[in-house]
Amino acid sequence: MSASRGVENRFSSGFQTGQVLTIAGAHFVHDVFSSFLAPWLPLLIEKLSLSLTLAGSLTIFIRIPSLVNPLIGVVADRIDMRYMVICAPAVTAVCMSLIGLAPSYGVVAVLLSVAGLSAAVFHVPGPVMIARVSGAQVGKGMSFFMAAGEFARTVGPLVAVAAVSLWGFEGSYRVMILGLVASGLLYWRLRHATIHCERRHHSSVVKTWRAMQHVLIPLVCIVVARALMVASLSAFLPTFMVAQGRSLWFGGTALALVEFGAVLGTMVSGTLSDRLGRRFVLLGAMIASPVLMLIFLVTPAWALFPVLVLLGFNAFATAPVMLAIVQDHAHGMRATANGIYMGINFLVVSGVTVLVGWTGDLLGLRVAFAWSAVLALLGVPVIYFLPRSKICLNFCDRSITLNGF
């Protein structure tokens, strides 16, 4: 296929299923390994004698590279970063797989920081690639992308626990081979891909923020509300289950069920938002998830599994919708806008994770989860201030938009 033919295919207005599935597959192989921290957290707490506050702060190190997300976005709007995207699963796999061998909190922090930088390099250009091959169905494309990540986080905890069962915590480094093989396969599939427009845009963080602040400011408020739910479940659900007297396997299974629900939620929500409007879908998910969290806290063990699936469905359903909103309004500066949004999102989730851990130390995780659900409802009124949906039919410098709820 010639270069000109490739560019024509990439920027056609139709939904390019093959391209979308390839990028979503890259997301899957990467996030399998980035999901290891939560199921291994009880083992790290025991091995290194960590408090819940200190354990929760480990999330900061995997997310602190998000400080450079806006700069990664500026670069991604100008150059082709496909080889960084291809290498990210291998780098993340190596760092996360070595956690069991880490002799101290500091070494764990370094490994998580490198894995976080690898994740940042992948997650900033990824949604931009999806938007450019999804035509007018950006929400549907984001659903595929986010569903792949959530499915990875369904499989990831099971892989992490299985590795410990087979080789012990310190021998679990052997699982990194899966990530190395995955990057090799991604090179074969993505070596001819690109993540920038043929006409390169010289965007800047300040210019993009000024152009996008009417979208980003209400989104930041919603991110804070959503983070209260996501941080509680992603970081502390296995620890909460173990504290309730259940096994590590039960905790890992509970997290996997939440992530399974998240796969379904992310797959449905973005596609629905193309048809029903972004704000309408956000409203339903942000009301349902706190209510389900409170129900989860009073549900007996034998009935937990369906509640966890529903909770995951709604708590994570907002992610593809919010990514689609950013791409809807970021004409000519998609990667930079996504970098700003992802940077804010990762930092907020990190801070909220520490806050939930601190509250758990003081009052117990059950109380921390309950307060997270109540406070998350404060984000519901902010949805009104989001602009109405704008669905792009063309890419780069030209766009036709359709308004919706």
C-alpha positions as CSV (number, residue, x, y, z in Angstrom):
1,M,0.0,0.0,0.0
2,S,1.4,3.4,-0.9
3,A,2.0,6.2,1.6
4,S,-0.7,8.3,0.0
5,R,-3.2,5.5,0.0
6,G,-2.4,4.8,3.7
7,V,-3.0,8.4,4.6
8,E,-6.3,8.4,2.7
9,N,-7.4,5.3,4.6
10,R,-6.4,6.6,8.0
11,F,-8.3,9.8,7.6
12,S,-11.4,8.5,5.8
13,S,-14.7,9.4,7.6
14,G,-15.7,5.7,8.1
15,F,-15.2,3.6,11.1
16,Q,-12.1,1.6,10.4
17,T,-12.6,-1.6,12.4
18,G,-9.2,-3.2,11.8
19,Q,-7.3,-0.1,12.8
20,V,-9.4,0.4,15.9
21,L,-9.0,-3.3,17.0
22,T,-5.2,-3.1,16.5
23,I,-4.9,0.0,18.7
24,A,-7.3,-1.5,21.3
25,G,-5.2,-4.7,21.3
26,A,-2.1,-2.6,22.2
27,H,-4.1,-1.1,25.0
28,F,-5.0,-4.6,26.3
29,V,-1.5,-6.0,26.4
30,H,-0.1,-2.9,28.1
31,D,-2.8,-2.6,30.8
32,V,-2.6,-6.3,31.8
33,F,0.7,-5.5,33.5
34,S,-0.2,-2.0,34.8
35,S,-3.0,-3.6,36.8
36,F,-0.6,-5.7,39.0
37,L,-0.2,-3.2,41.8
38,A,-3.7,-3.5,43.4
39,P,-3.7,-7.3,43.8
40,W,-0.1,-7.3,45.0
41,L,-0.7,-4.4,47.5
42,P,-1.6,-6.7,50.4
43,L,1.7,-8.6,49.8
44,L,3.7,-5.4,49.7
45,I,2.0,-4.2,52.9
46,E,3.0,-7.4,54.6
47,K,6.5,-7.6,53.2
48,L,7.5,-4.0,53.7
49,S,5.3,-3.3,56.8
50,L,3.4,-0.4,55.1
51,S,0.5,1.6,56.5
52,L,-2.5,2.0,54.3
53,T,-1.6,5.7,53.8
54,L,1.9,4.7,52.6
55,A,0.6,1.8,50.5
56,G,-1.9,4.2,48.9
57,S,0.9,6.6,48.1
58,L,2.5,4.0,45.9
59,T,-0.1,4.9,43.3
60,I,1.4,8.4,43.1
61,F,4.6,7.0,41.7
62,I,3.0,5.2,38.8
63,R,0.9,8.3,38.1
64,I,3.4,11.1,38.7
65,P,4.8,10.9,35.2
66,S,1.4,12.3,34.1
67,L,2.9,15.7,34.9
68,V,4.6,15.5,31.5
69,N,1.4,14.3,29.7
70,P,0.7,17.7,28.2
71,L,4.3,17.9,26.8
72,I,3.9,14.4,25.4
73,G,0.7,15.6,23.8
74,V,2.5,18.6,22.2
75,V,5.2,16.2,20.8
76,A,2.6,13.7,19.6
77,D,0.8,16.5,17.6
78,R,4.1,17.1,15.8
79,I,5.9,13.8,15.3
80,D,5.3,10.1,14.9
81,M,5.6,8.3,18.3
82,R,4.5,4.8,17.2
83,Y,7.7,3.1,18.3
84,M,7.3,4.4,21.9
85,V,3.7,3.1,21.8
86,I,5.0,-0.3,20.6
87,C,7.7,-0.5,23.3
88,A,5.4,0.6,26.1
89,P,4.0,-2.9,26.9
90,A,7.5,-4.4,27.3
91,V,8.8,-1.6,29.5
92,T,5.7,-1.7,31.7
93,A,5.8,-5.5,31.9
94,V,9.5,-5.6,33.1
95,C,9.0,-2.9,35.7
96,M,5.8,-4.3,37.2
97,S,7.0,-7.9,37.2
98,L,10.1,-6.9,39.2
99,I,8.0,-5.5,42.1
100,G,8.1,-8.8,44.0
101,L,12.0,-8.6,44.1
102,A,12.0,-5.0,45.4
103,P,13.7,-4.9,48.8
104,S,12.4,-1.6,49.9
105,Y,9.7,1.0,49.4
106,G,12.1,3.2,47.4
107,V,12.9,0.5,44.9
108,V,9.1,-0.1,44.4
109,A,8.7,3.6,43.9
110,V,11.4,3.7,41.2
111,L,9.9,0.7,39.3
112,L,6.4,2.3,39.4
113,S,7.7,5.6,38.2
114,V,9.3,4.1,35.1
115,A,6.2,2.0,34.5
116,G,4.2,5.2,34.9
117,L,6.3,7.1,32.3
118,S,5.8,4.1,29.9
119,A,2.1,4.3,30.5
120,A,2.0,8.0,29.8
121,V,3.8,7.6,26.5
122,F,1.2,5.0,25.5
123,H,-2.0,6.6,26.8
124,V,-1.6,10.1,25.5
125,P,-1.3,9.2,21.7
126,G,-3.6,6.1,22.0
127,P,-7.0,7.9,22.1
128,V,-5.9,10.3,19.4
129,M,-5.1,7.4,17.1
130,I,-8.6,6.0,17.9
131,A,-10.3,9.3,17.2
132,R,-8.7,9.5,13.8
133,V,-9.8,6.1,12.6
134,S,-13.3,6.2,14.0
135,G,-14.9,8.6,11.6
136,A,-18.1,10.1,13.1
137,Q,-18.3,7.4,15.7
138,V,-15.7,8.7,18.1
139,G,-17.7,7.4,21.1
140,K,-17.8,3.9,19.6
141,G,-14.0,4.0,19.0
142,M,-13.4,5.1,22.5
143,S,-15.6,2.3,23.8
144,F,-13.4,-0.3,22.0
145,F,-10.2,1.4,23.3
146,M,-11.4,1.7,26.9
147,A,-13.1,-1.8,26.9
148,A,-9.8,-3.3,25.9
149,G,-8.1,-1.6,28.9
150,E,-10.8,-2.6,31.3
151,F,-10.7,-6.2,30.0
152,A,-6.9,-6.1,30.6
153,R,-7.6,-5.0,34.2
154,T,-10.0,-7.9,34.5
155,V,-7.4,-10.4,33.4
156,G,-4.4,-8.6,35.0
157,P,-5.3,-9.3,38.7
158,L,-5.9,-13.0,37.9
159,V,-2.5,-13.2,36.1
160,A,-0.8,-11.4,39.0
161,V,-2.3,-13.7,41.6
162,A,-1.6,-16.8,39.4
163,A,2.0,-15.8,39.1
164,V,2.4,-15.5,42.8
165,S,0.7,-18.9,43.3
166,L,3.0,-20.5,40.7
167,W,6.4,-18.9,41.6
168,G,5.9,-17.0,44.8
169,F,5.9,-13.2,45.1
170,E,9.6,-12.9,44.5
171,G,9.6,-15.3,41.6
172,S,6.7,-13.6,39.8
173,Y,9.2,-11.7,37.6
174,R,9.0,-14.6,35.1
175,V,5.6,-13.3,33.9
176,M,7.4,-10.4,32.1
177,I,8.0,-12.6,29.1
178,L,4.4,-12.1,28.1
179,G,5.0,-8.3,27.8
180,L,8.2,-8.8,25.8
181,V,6.4,-11.1,23.3
182,A,3.5,-8.7,23.1
183,S,5.7,-5.8,22.1
184,G,7.2,-8.0,19.4
185,L,3.7,-8.7,18.0
186,L,2.7,-5.1,18.3
187,Y,5.8,-4.1,16.2
188,W,4.6,-6.4,13.5
189,R,1.1,-5.0,13.6
190,L,1.8,-1.3,14.2
191,R,5.1,-0.6,12.4
192,H,3.3,1.1,9.5
193,A,0.8,3.0,11.8
194,T,1.0,6.8,12.5
195,I,-0.4,9.0,15.2
196,H,-0.2,12.5,13.6
197,C,-2.0,14.3,10.8
198,E,-0.3,14.7,7.5
199,R,-0.4,18.5,8.2
200,R,1.3,18.8,11.6
201,H,0.0,21.3,14.1
202,H,2.2,23.5,16.3
203,S,-0.1,23.5,19.3
204,S,1.0,24.5,22.8
205,V,-0.3,23.7,26.3
206,V,-1.3,27.3,27.0
207,K,-3.0,27.8,23.6
208,T,-4.9,24.5,24.0
209,W,-6.0,25.2,27.5
210,R,-7.4,28.6,26.5
211,A,-9.3,27.1,23.6
212,M,-10.6,24.1,25.6
213,Q,-11.2,25.6,29.1
214,H,-15.0,25.7,28.6
215,V,-14.8,21.9,28.2
216,L,-11.8,21.0,30.5
217,I,-13.0,22.9,33.6
218,P,-16.3,21.1,34.1
219,L,-14.5,17.9,33.1
220,V,-12.0,18.3,35.9
221,C,-14.8,18.6,38.4
222,I,-16.4,15.4,37.1
223,V,-13.0,13.7,37.2
224,V,-12.7,14.5,40.9
225,A,-16.1,13.0,41.6
226,R,-15.4,10.0,39.5
227,A,-12.0,9.5,41.1
228,L,-13.6,8.9,44.5
229,M,-15.3,5.8,43.1
230,V,-12.5,4.6,40.8
231,A,-9.7,5.1,43.3
232,S,-11.5,3.2,46.1
233,L,-12.2,0.2,43.9
234,S,-9.0,0.0,41.9
235,A,-6.6,0.5,44.7
236,F,-8.2,-0.9,47.8
237,L,-10.9,-3.4,46.9
238,P,-8.6,-6.5,47.3
239,T,-7.2,-5.0,50.5
240,F,-10.8,-4.3,51.8
241,M,-11.7,-7.9,51.1
242,V,-8.7,-9.3,52.9
243,A,-9.4,-7.0,55.9
244,Q,-12.9,-8.5,56.0
245,G,-11.3,-11.9,56.5
246,R,-11.5,-13.2,52.9
247,S,-8.6,-14.7,51.0
248,L,-6.3,-13.0,48.5
249,W,-7.9,-15.1,45.7
250,F,-11.3,-13.7,46.8
251,G,-10.0,-10.2,46.7
252,G,-8.4,-10.7,43.3
253,T,-11.7,-12.2,42.0
254,A,-13.7,-9.3,43.3
255,L,-11.5,-6.8,41.5
256,A,-11.7,-9.0,38.4
257,L,-15.5,-8.9,38.6
258,V,-15.5,-5.1,38.9
259,E,-13.2,-4.9,35.9
260,F,-15.5,-7.3,33.9
261,G,-18.4,-5.0,34.6
262,A,-16.2,-2.1,33.5
263,V,-15.5,-3.9,30.2
264,L,-19.2,-4.0,29.6
265,G,-19.8,-0.5,30.7
266,T,-17.1,1.1,28.6
267,M,-18.1,-0.9,25.6
268,V,-21.7,0.3,25.8
269,S,-21.4,3.8,27.1
270,G,-19.3,5.4,24.3
271,T,-21.5,3.9,21.6
272,L,-24.6,5.0,23.4
273,S,-23.2,8.5,23.8
274,D,-22.9,8.8,20.0
275,R,-26.7,8.2,19.8
276,L,-28.1,9.7,23.0
277,G,-25.6,12.4,23.7
278,R,-22.6,12.6,26.0
279,R,-24.2,14.4,28.8
280,F,-27.2,12.0,29.1
281,V,-25.0,9.0,29.4
282,L,-22.7,10.7,31.9
283,L,-25.7,11.6,34.0
284,G,-27.0,8.1,34.3
285,A,-23.6,6.6,35.2
286,M,-22.7,9.2,37.8
287,I,-26.0,8.7,39.6
288,A,-26.0,4.9,39.5
289,S,-22.4,4.2,40.6
290,P,-22.5,5.9,44.1
291,V,-25.8,4.3,44.8
292,L,-24.4,0.9,43.9
293,M,-21.3,1.5,46.1
294,L,-23.5,2.0,49.1
295,I,-25.5,-1.1,48.2
296,F,-22.2,-3.1,47.9
297,L,-21.2,-2.1,51.5
298,V,-24.3,-3.7,53.0
299,T,-24.6,-6.7,50.7
300,P,-23.8,-10.1,52.2
301,A,-20.9,-12.1,50.8
302,W,-23.1,-14.6,48.9
303,A,-24.7,-11.8,46.8
304,L,-21.6,-9.7,46.2
305,F,-20.7,-10.8,42.7
306,P,-23.6,-9.4,40.7
307,V,-23.4,-6.1,42.7
308,L,-19.7,-5.8,41.9
309,V,-20.4,-6.3,38.2
310,L,-23.0,-3.6,38.2
311,L,-20.8,-1.3,40.2
312,G,-17.9,-1.8,37.7
313,F,-20.3,-1.2,34.8
314,N,-21.4,2.2,36.0
315,A,-18.3,3.5,37.8
316,F,-16.1,3.1,34.7
317,A,-18.7,3.8,32.0
318,T,-17.8,7.5,32.1
319,A,-14.3,7.1,30.8
320,P,-14.9,6.7,27.0
321,V,-17.6,9.4,27.1
322,M,-15.2,11.9,28.7
323,L,-12.4,11.0,26.2
324,A,-14.9,11.4,23.4
325,I,-15.9,14.9,24.7
326,V,-12.2,16.0,24.7
327,Q,-11.7,14.7,21.1
328,D,-15.0,16.3,19.9
329,H,-13.8,19.8,20.8
330,A,-10.0,19.5,20.2
331,H,-9.8,20.1,16.4
332,G,-6.2,20.5,15.3
333,M,-4.7,19.9,18.8
334,R,-6.1,16.5,19.7
335,A,-3.0,15.0,21.4
336,T,-2.2,18.1,23.4
337,A,-5.8,18.3,24.6
338,N,-5.7,14.7,25.5
339,G,-2.4,15.1,27.3
340,I,-3.8,17.9,29.4
341,Y,-6.9,15.9,30.3
342,M,-5.0,12.7,31.0
343,G,-2.5,14.5,33.1
344,I,-5.2,16.1,35.2
345,N,-7.1,12.8,35.5
346,F,-4.0,10.8,36.6
347,L,-3.0,13.4,39.2
348,V,-6.5,13.6,40.6
349,V,-6.9,9.9,40.9
350,S,-3.5,9.7,42.6
351,G,-4.4,12.3,45.2
352,V,-7.8,10.8,45.8
353,T,-6.2,7.4,46.3
354,V,-4.0,8.8,49.1
355,L,-7.0,10.5,50.6
356,V,-9.0,7.3,50.6
357,G,-6.1,5.4,52.2
358,W,-5.7,8.1,54.9
359,T,-9.4,8.0,55.6
360,G,-9.1,4.2,55.8
361,D,-6.3,4.4,58.3
362,L,-8.4,6.7,60.5
363,L,-11.9,5.3,60.2
364,G,-11.6,2.1,58.3
365,L,-12.0,1.3,54.6
366,R,-15.7,0.7,54.9
367,V,-16.3,4.3,56.1
368,A,-13.8,5.6,53.5
369,F,-15.8,3.8,50.7
370,A,-19.1,5.1,52.0
371,W,-17.9,8.8,52.1
372,S,-16.4,8.3,48.6
373,A,-19.9,7.3,47.3
374,V,-21.6,10.3,49.0
375,L,-19.1,12.9,47.8
376,A,-19.1,11.5,44.3
377,L,-22.8,12.6,43.9
378,L,-21.5,16.2,44.0
379,G,-20.3,15.8,40.5
380,V,-23.7,15.2,39.0
381,P,-24.8,18.9,38.8
382,V,-21.6,19.8,36.9
383,I,-22.7,17.8,33.9
384,Y,-25.1,20.7,33.1
385,F,-22.1,23.0,32.4
386,L,-20.6,20.7,29.7
387,P,-21.1,21.8,26.1
388,R,-23.5,19.8,24.0
389,S,-22.0,17.0,21.9
390,K,-20.0,17.9,18.8
391,I,-19.4,14.8,16.6
392,C,-16.6,15.2,14.1
393,L,-17.1,14.0,10.6
394,N,-13.7,15.0,9.3
395,F,-10.3,15.3,10.8
396,C,-7.3,17.6,11.4
397,D,-8.3,21.1,10.2
398,R,-11.8,20.6,8.8
399,S,-14.8,19.4,10.8
400,I,-18.6,19.2,10.5
401,T,-20.4,18.9,13.8
402,L,-23.8,17.7,14.9
403,N,-25.2,19.0,18.2
404,G,-26.9,16.8,20.7
405,F,-27.7,16.5,24.3
